[in-house]
Amino acid sequence: MKLGCCLNMLGDSSEPIGRRYMNLLYRAGYDYMELPLAQIMELSEAGFEELLSQIQESGIPCECCNNFFPASVRLTGEEADPPKISEYVKGAMDRAVRLGAKIIVFGSSGAKNVPEGFDYHRALCQTADALRIIDAFALPAGIRIAIEPLNRRESNIICSLEEGALLMKEADRSSIRLLVDYYHFMMEKESLETLVALTEDIIHVHFAEPAGRSFPTAEQEAYREFFTVLKEKGYDGRVSIEAYGKEPEKELEKAVFIRKYL
């Protein structure tokens, strides 16, 4: 497996992409970076070209993107607008290709959360429709989409691997598969049996220590059990640490011990 890191979790309001940590990732021995697509879409063309130059200079590739949709591009509810979704996806996919991304994570709670009073099943169908729109751009670009089940504190739709699998089947497109996020997985108290059953559809992994959604700092048996299931079921993809850091420079370097489980 490859080890990467989601840099946006280390960003702030003045620099939400987290680009200041690119060189540190390289020095610490990570394989790739994962960058936030919604925030990258806010850049001007000149700003985006500058980002591409910074990535090249860092020596570490951007192989994945998270934060697919901003909350302003509604995917569910009465304000969901397929032409607007399609227009956004077209631009986002173009930038993802230029970044070199192979996987885009589809969590985007702000965009897909079901509005109060809106029918849940209709919202689920709208989300599947959005994934079909995404597939029309992702498939020819050679990019796969990983549905990310979140936890119920953050989202009111798709909050378990099983729900993610149902959405994947409803969308019924070859580029659409699943992500397992250890933090959300543990917050929802999901079982390893569910992970065993669905690993064949998992194409990406996010990881953080559940306590405080922080960087892992020490070996734990629960970590070993989680990754053992993935390995025994044939997963050999990417693992992105997606965590908040109090001392990012130290924590990024220390978290590389996770490689021993991969």
Buried (B, 14 or more C-beta within 10 A) or exposed (E): BBBBBBBBBBBEEEEBBBBBBBBBBBEBEBBBBBBBBBBBBEBEEEEBEEBBEBBEEBEBBBBBBBBBBBEEBBBBBEEBEEEEBBEBBEEBBEBBBBBBBBBBBBBBBBBBBBBEEBEEEEBBBBBBBBBBBBBBBBBEBEBBBBBBBBBEEEBBBBBBBBBBBBBBEBBEBEBBBBBBBBBBBBBBEBEEEBBEBBBEBBBBBBBBBBEEBBBBEEEEEEBEEBBEBBBEBEBEBBBBBBBEBEEBEEBBBBBBEBBEBB
